[in-house]
Amino acid sequence: MASLNQCLASLARLNMSAPARPAISSSTIPKFLLPSAAPLARYASGGGGMRKRPAKKKKVYKTFRSYDMAPMEQFSLCDAMRYIRAVEVGQPPASVKYEVAIKIRTHKSGPVIRNRIRLPFPVKTDTRIGVICPEDSPLMVEAQHLGAVAVGQESLFESIRQGNIPFNKLICHVDSQDALKKANLGKILGPKGLMPSAKTKTLTTDIKATVQELIGADEYRERDGVVRMAVGQLGFTPKMLSDNVKTMMNLLKQDVNNAEETHPKTIDEVVLSSTHGPGFSLDGTFDPRDGKIKAEDLQSAM
């Protein structure tokens, strides 16, 4: 017969043994909770995540993109005016402008074209000129007689700082060039395109000649391979608009021919549009294609 100690030892061993776990079939567990048979491969780079494929490099163009003009429809000047006038019916003829956008094939890193032009038939008639010159000098009196709306040096600088800018063209005499630099007005005048400089021919020694040149003159500048400028009002006749476009193209061709040999430029396309209307690619001709319509029919009031 077993002793009392042996019985107590047997009971202790029975209590300490782990209970048997019930067998669970995989059919009772959802598949998304089961461990994966093939674990995902991990790499040291990229924070331990999956290795990413290298991004494809975008093609970089050295020149602005151009298109084949052969399949595109182009229009004569009178036909383009005809459609534009139909779009602008009801608009004040003096407030709507004809505009040309001249696309140029050129390098992106090359120098840009910038010049001033006097059209045979001025488009803008509200030119207001300001003149920077020494205070109480004969130059100041001369500028006032020429019709400048704002004249002076320190007084004009203070007026500009206060936001009082009654002019849309600003020229500076060379005697006031150092004072203009010390005034630090570039942040105010620069964004408005009013900062005098030698490139824009607004830094001068002859105020009278510069004022006379600015009256009725317009400036154009190449931006992203395109030169844009207003060349007429909606009330212009086809002949007036044609003369302005020809003058613009002749001067622009000179600028293109004078471009550096390392950055050649060529005129690619000329598009005529209006303030509210679409653009029409011009083919360089003048007369309408429809024989029933003549250029004189576009001279009447709208």
Long-range contacts (C-beta under 8 A, 24 or more apart in sequence): 61-108, 62-107, 62-108, 62-109, 63-105, 63-106, 63-107, 63-108, 63-225, 64-103, 64-104, 64-105, 64-106, 64-108, 64-224, 64-225, 66-103, 66-105, 66-268, 69-268, 69-269, 69-281, 72-281, 73-281, 74-280, 74-281, 74-282, 74-283, 75-280, 75-281, 75-282, 75-283, 76-282, 76-283, 76-285, 76-286, 76-287, 76-288, 76-289, 77-238, 77-241, 77-242, 77-245, 77-272, 77-282, 77-285, 77-286, 78-238, 78-286, 78-287, 78-288, 78-293, 78-295, 78-298, 79-280, 79-288, 79-289, 79-290, 80-272, 80-280, 80-282, 81-238, 81-241, 81-272, 81-298, 82-288, 82-293, 82-298, 83-277, 83-278, 83-280, 84-234, 84-272, 84-273, 84-274, 84-277, 84-280, 85-234, 85-298, 85-302, 87-274, 87-276, 87-277, 87-278, 88-234, 88-274, 88-275, 88-276, 88-277, 88-302, 89-302, 91-234, 91-275, 91-276, 92-234, 93-233, 93-234, 93-235, 93-301, 93-302, 94-233, 94-234, 94-235, 95-234, 95-275, 96-233, 96-234, 96-274, 96-275, 96-276, 97-123, 97-230, 97-232, 97-233, 97-234, 97-274, 97-275, 98-230, 98-231, 98-232, 98-233, 98-234, 98-236, 98-241, 98-272, 98-273, 98-274, 99-228, 99-229, 99-230, 99-231, 99-272, 99-273, 99-274, 99-275, 100-228, 100-229, 100-231, 100-245, 100-248, 100-270, 100-271, 100-272, 100-273, 101-226, 101-227, 101-228, 101-270, 101-271, 101-273, 101-279, 102-226, 102-227, 102-228, 102-249, 102-252, 102-267, 102-269, 102-270, 102-271, 103-225, 103-226, 103-267, 103-268, 103-269, 103-270, 103-271, 104-222, 104-225, 104-226, 104-227, 104-256, 104-265, 104-266, 104-267, 104-268, 105-225, 105-265, 105-266, 105-267, 105-268, 106-222, 106-225, 106-259, 106-263, 106-264, 106-265, 106-266, 107-263, 108-225, 109-263, 110-259, 110-260, 110-262, 110-263, 110-265, 111-259, 111-260, 111-263, 112-221, 112-222, 112-223, 113-220, 113-221, 113-222, 113-227, 113-252, 113-255, 113-256, 113-259, 113-265, 114-199, 114-200, 114-219, 114-220, 114-221, 114-222, 115-219, 115-220, 115-251, 115-252, 115-255, 116-200, 116-201, 116-213, 116-217, 116-218, 116-219, 116-220, 117-217, 117-218, 117-219, 117-220, 117-229, 117-247, 117-248, 117-251, 118-213, 118-216, 118-217, 118-218, 119-216, 119-218, 119-231, 119-244, 119-247, 119-248, 120-240, 120-243, 120-244, 120-247, 121-232, 121-236, 121-240, 121-243, 121-244, 122-216, 122-218, 123-218, 123-230, 123-231, 123-232, 123-233, 123-244, 124-216, 124-218, 124-230, 125-216, 126-168, 127-168, 127-169, 127-214, 127-215, 127-216, 128-166, 128-167, 128-168, 128-169, 129-167, 129-169, 129-170, 129-171, 129-211, 129-214, 129-215, 130-156, 130-165, 130-166, 130-167, 130-169, 130-170, 130-171, 131-170, 131-171, 131-172, 131-173, 131-207, 131-211, 132-156, 132-170, 132-171, 132-172, 132-173, 132-176, 132-179, 132-180, 132-196, 133-172, 133-173, 133-175, 133-176, 133-207, 134-173, 134-175, 134-176, 137-175, 139-173, 139-175, 139-207, 142-207, 142-208, 143-207, 143-211, 146-207, 146-208, 146-211, 146-212, 147-211, 148-211, 153-179, 154-179, 157-183, 157-185, 160-185, 160-188, 160-189, 161-185, 161-188, 165-192, 165-194, 167-194, 168-194, 169-194, 169-202, 169-214, 170-194, 170-195, 170-196, 170-202, 171-196, 171-202, 171-203, 171-204, 171-207, 171-210, 171-211, 171-214, 172-196, 172-202, 172-203, 172-204, 173-204, 173-205, 173-207, 174-203, 174-204, 174-205, 177-203, 193-219, 220-248, 220-252, 227-252, 234-274, 234-302, 235-301, 235-302, 237-298, 237-299, 238-286, 238-295, 238-298, 238-299, 239-295, 242-286, 245-270, 245-272
